[in-house]
Amino acid sequence: MTSPPTKPPTTRQQGAARTRNALIDAGFRLAASGGLVGLSVNRIVEDAAVSKGSFFHHFGDRASYLVALHRDFHDRILTEALAIIDGSAPGARRLAIASRAYLDSCLTNRAVRALLLEARAEPAINDAVRQRNSDTADLIEPDFTAMGWPHPRRAAQLWIGMTAEAALLEFDAGHKLTDLRASLARYIDADPALLGN
């Protein structure tokens, strides 16, 4: 049985998607100048050149907007990482390369990363972080299975925590910490160069 063909989005749906994307992009731009304190609804809609009603139509409230920023930031990193490892066999090499993409993106997008760190006081952001970590563990568990770890799910969860901590340490330093990345690579017996040394 075949599925019915999907209909192309209507002009209205395309416009709504453009508006939502403009609001998200405005948040990314504003993160560079004002952090969470400077990220008011008024500044967002002014930067995006849309009405305040459009903001509330798409996000409902500021907390929902912050969750959307978090998701979009991490979705972009995930898309990049998946493209880089496409076709790679599960294991240490694939995991190291994907982790490098994450660490490099966090350094490249420092303002957004700072904003999302500030936003962790929001309960909805904490829920989004937990869900993202669970989803990421699903993606990297096969890497730990391939490496022969006895508890691959738990190993994946620990790796996520270590990689996130590495990103925070690099964020605080303001640059790549090659010794830190080499130490991270050692946990999975990967070539440190794969993590960007």
Residue pairs with C-beta under 8 A, 6 or more apart in sequence:
9 17
16 58
19 48
19 50
19 54
19 58
20 58
22 48
22 49
22 50
23 44
23 45
23 48
23 50
23 54
23 55
23 58
23 59
23 65
24 68
24 69
24 72
25 48
26 44
26 45
26 47
26 48
27 39
27 44
27 65
27 69
27 115
28 69
28 73
28 109
28 111
28 112
29 47
30 38
30 39
30 43
30 44
30 47
31 39
31 69
31 111
31 112
31 114
31 115
32 111
33 111
34 43
35 111
35 114
35 115
35 118
36 115
36 118
36 119
39 62
39 115
41 52
41 55
41 62
41 65
42 52
44 55
44 65
45 51
45 52
45 54
45 55
55 65
58 68
59 65
59 68
63 122
63 123
63 124
63 125
64 124
66 116
66 119
66 122
66 124
66 125
67 122
67 124
67 125
67 127
67 128
69 112
69 115
69 116
69 119
70 116
70 119
70 125
70 128
70 129
70 132
71 128
71 132
73 109
73 112
73 113
73 116
74 132
76 105
77 101
77 102
77 105
77 106
78 136
80 101
80 105
81 97
81 98
81 101
81 102
82 98
84 97
84 98
84 101
85 94
85 97
85 98
88 94
88 97
89 146
90 142
90 143
90 145
90 146
91 143
91 146
91 147
92 143
92 147
92 188
92 189
92 190
93 190
93 191
93 194
94 143
95 140
95 143
95 144
95 159
95 188
95 190
96 185
96 188
96 190
96 191
96 194
96 195
97 194
98 140
99 159
99 163
99 184
99 195
100 181
100 194
100 195
100 196
102 163
102 167
103 163
103 166
103 167
103 170
103 176
103 181
103 195
103 196
104 176
104 196
106 113
106 167
106 170
106 171
107 167
107 170
107 171
107 175
107 176
110 171
110 174
113 167
113 171
114 171
116 125
117 168
117 171
119 125
120 126
120 129
133 157
133 160
136 156
136 160
137 153
137 156
137 157
137 160
140 156
140 159
140 160
141 152
141 153
141 156
142 152
143 152
143 156
144 152
144 153
144 155
144 156
144 159
145 152
147 188
147 189
149 155
159 187
159 188
162 184
162 187
163 184
166 177
166 180
166 181
166 184
169 177
169 180
170 176
170 177
170 180
176 196
178 192
178 196
178 197
181 192
181 195
181 196
181 197
182 192
182 195
182 197
184 195
185 191
185 192
185 194
185 195
185 197
186 192
